[in-house]
């Protein structure tokens, strides 16, 4: 069985995001970029499944600019077997990304696709679900535990009410939640080997997939600054303020 | 008290100042391409930041503990060391035939800076193993190499250096530990002190390298031999077996590096510890010296590594702490003490000096890489001279400045800095050992004026100073005011160093040069740091001119270089006066009157 893992190059989680001067987006030039943390968890899960003998090959797939090769190399250094970059300099919407993943799924015929539940840049949380709809594969989103059960998977999901256990038929799509695992550090010898692992680059145009956008970014703004807090003298005053000033109750 | 490795700064120096691309062209270093090195630095940053740094403070507070010959490292250290080994960090620069990755010394030095910033006490264990591996790889028989090196390179066995005895510190001629020939091995008897990681619970075996004398050995340094004495003797299949006659008698209570066990080791209490001679008998000290440059360089890296950690904490504190209305703050939200000009002075001094030291450390390592691998014999020899000349500067100057900068780090915190829980004090305490071990600053200064300057009649020094003059000419090509300011200070600083070198070489008696030797070392260190900063500024300018869009970052490199030139290079000029004028007065006062 093959496993496909999605790895997205995003603004590093330690970097404070700055809005571009022209408000067209977030400043990405000359800032540290790294793999989306949820995708690191996805890579780790795929490697553990392979190490447990349930899969033969882990393929790291990224969609983005040429520099996304570094993100794929990170996955290869962790232990993925090969990489695929669908290259584009445009910022694609989740639907376009899902369509491109469908293209890869059709070519590779994986038993399992593991994606991060969302990327920390746009927090869209849509690609996995859309890919399921487009391919007809089952989906198990927000996974915090994955167990094999014959040709099925038992997946524990983190939902608002608590934990939900479901059983899905393979091939399936998993999206990872934070507590699924703790990603490994890449070993030095593997970082060196990663350079020699195959990485196939396809321009987005060559896929024949329609990636046209239905949305337009009008303006990006910083969230409003938090104003200073006040100390209230009584519960009654608190309730009054919540009702009349904050208008939340 | 977090640590974020300055990957961008380190990469900038490697790629744009010391020429990693040139090193990667050398035979055997082809793997060390900039993108691979970047990936290595990024992963090392993660590991040191997430795993080693969080154990620094707890390790200091708990310390390593001794109980009846058994040493227990602080909580979490076994697991961290296990991860360190599994991830292959110990094997970075070692030869591939013993399981190493064979990467250049400049890459290894860049990674090691992170170990020491994150956790200097932890970093010492692999540092010592590296020294022992070097000694065995260069001088031991093939049989000993096959037996010991693969496990040591992997890191599952560690190594130690047993030189010092109570009466033999800087003067190793006074070593008294005995070695009696006994069949195919020797029986070692004696006591060694200050043995870093002499006993611990991190590895399956500990391989001690021990200096000792044979019964018929000549007096002094020519009668010292080097032995491998394993904690556990090896079985026929090479696995650790029976316990050797080696005992850790106690560990020291120290000013700093509390988590690193500094052991008193006793050999041969029950008749004699079994040891195997490395290379030839009576050549031990010479063998120690071949690896000395590397070990001293590694301690120099500690000097700026620990200063970098102190700097990061000082900046973070200075941003948060508010005291009084600042002169530089733009509004009410912008009143951290970082906006007091004097706090800026401290932080700029720390930052620019750290960058100067890092530049010099990596320059020295790259010189050794060239010396080892360059196809042309003349270049090899020149680069060997360069590496050897810079080593006492990297060791002596960077560790002395390390202490000074960690002290400044405390100062930024005010009273809080004097309180242990703040953490700034630990960096100062830890930094204090670096100018002492692996040869005190005075020993480095001796090495600089003797072996590295006088011995070749000032040839290597002449080459270095003339390379600095070439950089000066480059600076003068630029009209920008920052470059004018840098060359204005660099020119007289170089001239002062030239005069000081002539003075050193012109003395008939060793006394006056010895009296001024440490000042000479600090002078050359400061100047060499200024040279590296000037090259950093030139590299930044070249990138800007080529259209690099990272203008803010590259502009900062130029400002830091200028600050260093204006703040540090005038001290080089005053050093000349101190060296020449004060040498005689230093020894004038009768010792009875001190």
Interface residues (C-beta under 8 A of the other chain):
Chain A: X14 X29 X30 X32 X34 X70 X73 X74 X77 X185 X186 X187 X188 X189 X190 X191 X192 X194 X195
Chain B: X4 X8 X31 X33 X35 X36 X38 X39 X40 X42 X43 X46 X47 X51 X83 X86 X87 X88 X89 X91 X92 X101 X549 X550 X552 X553
